[in-house]
Amino acid sequence: MTSRSLVIFSIIMVALIALGGFLPEWAIFHITRSLGLGLVVLGLMLMLRAGLVSFGQALYYCLGAYTAGILMHFYKLHEAVLLLGAGTLASALLAALLGALMANYRGIFFGLLSLAFSMILYGVIVKSAGLGSTDGFTLTSPTFFGMALGESSRYALFIIACVITLVSVWGLQRYLHTPLGSLAPAIRDNEIRVEYLGQSVRNAIHIKYVISAALAGLGGALTALTVGHIDPEMAYWTTSGEFVFILILSGSLSVIAPFLGALLFESLRTYAYQEFPYVWQMVLGVAMLLVISFLPDGIWSLFRSRKSKPA
């Protein structure tokens, strides 16, 4: 991942912010939702670099969304920045607690245990009539620094999403170049050697798990404010499967790849559901098979292979 790619990505995001006011409403909604999904997959990519795949990332995605929703619906807190921060903090705190257990497991055990925690949250919400049970509940438009913008609220949320994405991408890229962040490939290849170097593998995985959960909570809160509705399906195992799908589609070669993968996934799902409403899942399945067969490192490998070609 070069700094040039990050600069180009930053220019694109700044251009989106500047030109967002001229985009149709459906495009703003589509991009904002994709950025929310990309934040979740960005955290999932961090875990994958250490050789761990979570099948329960929807736990923190849903927790972030419901934290923002509960604060808005029951406590009348409408400030968008505070709601996003609350969703992120709630997910990070739960991950700090569960991470003490999750850091002891590897491979399929890590994936299934994370899935179990996610389904526990799903069951709790489904049985909670005060939270709308299976129907969930609707959210109103948030305020931005105390101002209710009405029809412009979606564009304001779009700007916040772009800024959050930029900060997250640059921040995670900086983290990956720290001694702790650069341990991920070594942990994936040989944990014993990492321990011989005097580093705690368990502590490193715990920290990565908390960062990953915080990004998922942030993405969930952003999605809740964008869509304006939350329901227990956000914690269901199929939602976690979508995140893994996007991760496979995008690959883990770049911190930018999850957002490109999320945008392509949302576009593909929207098109498939519109054109093939009865077999749209099959369309996604075929797309995954093609990616695995021809682009095992994800779509970002296309850009990397072009750069590696000799002049």
Summary of the structure (lengths in Angstrom):
residues: 311
radius of gyration: 19.1
end to end distance: 19.7
largest distance: 63.8
contacts: 1081
relative contact order: 0.19
helix: 77%
strand: 3%
